[in-house]
Amino acid sequence: MMISRRKFLQNGGSIGLLGLAPAAAVAQSIIPGAERVNTDIQVTTPLDGSWDFIFDPGNIGMAGKWFSSPGKAGNWEKIEVPHTWQIDPDHAEYFGVAWYKKEFYVPAEWTGKVIRAEFEAVYRSARVWLNGNPVGEHLLKGYTAFFLDLTKAIKTDAINTLIVQVNNAFDNRMLPRGNSFDWAADGGIIRPVSLHITEPVFAERVAITSEPDLDHKKAALRINALITNKSDRQVTAEVRYRIREEESAVPVVNSSLQHFSLKDNETKEVVLNDSMINDPLLWHFDHPHLYIAEIELWKDGKLTHILKETFGIRKIEIKKDAGFYLNGERVWLMGVERMGGSNPQYGMAETTAWIDHDHRDLKHLNCLFTRAHWQQDKRVLDYCDRHGIFIQSEVPTWGSATFEGMKEHPDEDIMQNGLEQLQEMIHRDRNHPSIFSWGLCNEIQGQNPPAYEFAANMLKEAKKLNPDRLCSYASNSLQETPGKDVSRLMDFVEWNEYYESWYKGTVEDMEKNLEEIHQAFPDKPIVISEYGWCRCTPDRKVGDPKKIDILKSNDAVFRKHDYVAGLIFFDYNDYRTHFGDKGTGPLKQRVHGVVDIYGTPKPSFEVLRYESGPVEYFNCWLNEGTLNITLQTRKQIPAYTLRDYILHWIIYADQNIPLEEGSTVLPDMRPGDDFSHAAKVITPQPEKIVAEIIRPTSFSTISKTIYVSNV
């Protein structure tokens, strides 16, 4: 049914207003939260918010043509996208088909434009229709983003109906395979949705490679743009790019225009002119400097499209001493893994506020190095970029059951699904400086022939797509004959180490095993990609105290061996999982974290914060009106040079009122350095002193409170 603009306004615009004016006015004033890239030529606008939703337990919607006649489905309920039905106690165990519907108005001014929908993730399969016409599908890949071209099905100056069929049934043809994985299988449109309105010729994505020359303080840039022509005629146009520092907006590169040609409906990668940045601001977890690249398309002297991308410049190396080097400096990194989707209020449909909450916690825990078992929300990666957290983003190849029933080779459908997920992950996320490495698999029994071949093929593809980024996989098969494991092919070794937990044996046995792994791979850094304690079986009565004991005893061993270049504790939070041995419905979970599923800290939280911090010793005391503070940095993991850190203190008195404060910038401190400071206190009869060391990113790394007796 066609509805005019006037009638739509008379009806109050309740169906979903996406445009009633020229694109500039739409993005500027009508669409809440619209990103104004260059609104005379393009608009990017959210398609989140109110949608309609209905379950299809009998899977009758296709036969009933709900995609073209949604009224036949029955009573749709109102929900908010991003959305998962698994947080509803009545449907927490529903794994099957459901449908979503969104109605929105498209203005006449968008005639002749290309209109694409971006789904950042639909778990796990999506089929999409617009106005009853199929516009695309994204099957068996639940955590990667995809675009669908809506242009041919769009009706301008009319209400449009978008229908999405979602299926989260377990499937043996995809990764994670079947029900073998240990996290929440939350179905739905679990991440944001947006519309992109552009001219027919536009840049789809850009790959930016930076090569810092540390000796000469410059960085070479190589930029490739994927450009598409959706028109029905050949196009000759021009492309250039501009680079600026994000924080200061200082321009550093303004490339010249270069010509390109595209046939009708052709997509082509265009290699742009190389450029050089002098005195680049290098990305570092304590100084996460970022740049903005703007790819501009020009036609007949007119700007027709801009694609904006954030990136960073940094150099990660592995040297012969089996160490990680960041921008020329050896670093030993530590952190903790977060299991997303674990708050039962949100599930996998996390809000930006909750993502920020958890990652602020990670920074408070001194987390500089983390990983995730599946491809991450770009809001997670943006946070890591801007606040300084290295992350390994992974294809969800989880567990030895992935290759169950296979003999010498992986099944073709599993291999293809893994490659497609890897490709989609790298294409979208490769420009994030926070991505330390690509994770290819987790606990697949890497000496099993089909698992070995799978990991080798994944590594080959990752290196073809992104040759300058490290790759690894988290192994649980290094306890015997480690040299035969597929870890031998990786850039560095990752070991999920669970002695005194899932593995039999003591800490002493663990150290012996660790030395055997190093002997098998003497030139490779070893990252302990998981270690910790889970109250996951009935016989495990002790929870947090055991976790603290394992954390401390294992760290003491790791610090004796400098080839242990990274530690990732498992994990930050108790996590929701369909495997959960505790809780019911949306609260079905594993008790494994230093916070509970709602983010409430346990005693182990502060222990992990100290163990993960670069300061080993920190003390302060008051003596005859002088505040004395001493500290020493760790000699071993986590260890790195502290630059631009601040020592800050507050004096409390007169019934706990903060009355005096002071601070000083610490000198550069290498691993094992110490520092002392004395400051005169003018407040009479102080009662309490709180001192802390603050990172350049404004997060506290360690704090100390002392109470003063005035008797």
Buried (B, 14 or more C-beta within 10 A) or exposed (E): EEBEBEEBEEEEEEBBBBBBBBBBBBBBEBBEEBBBBBBEBBBBBBBBBEBBBBBBEEEEBEEBEBBBEBEEBEEBEEBEBBBBBBBEEEBBEBBBBBBBBBBBBBBEBBEEBBBBBBBBBBBBBBBBBBBEBBBBBBBBBBBBBBBBBBBEBBBBBBBBBBBBBBBBBBBBBBBBBBBBBBBBBBBBBBBBBBBBBBBBBBBBBBBBBBBBEBEEEBBBBBBBBBBBBBBEEEBEBBBBBBBBBBEEEEEBBEBEEEEBEBEEEBEEEBEBBEBEBEEBBBBBBBBBBBBBBBBBBBBEEEEBBBBBBBBBBBBBEBEEEBBBBBBEEBBBBBBBBBBBBBBBEBBBBBBEEBBBEBBEBBBBBBBBBBBBBBBBBBBBBBBBBBBBBBBBBBBBBBBBBBBEEBEEEBBEBBBBBBBBBBBBBBBBBBBBBBBBBBBBBBBBBBBBBBBBBBBBBBBEBBBEBBEEBBBBBBBBBBBEEBEBBBBBBBBBBBBBBBBBBBBEEEBEBBBEBBEBBBEBBEEBBBBBBBBBBBBBEEEBEEBBEBBBBBBEBBBEBBBEBBBBBBBBBBBBBBBBBBBBBEBEBBBBBBBBBBBBBEBEBBEBBBBBBBBBBBBBEBEBEBEEEEBEBBBBBBBBBBBBBBBEBBBBBBBBBEEEEEBBEBEEEBEEBEBEBEBEBEBEBEBEEBBBBBBBBBBBBEBBBBBBEBEBEEE
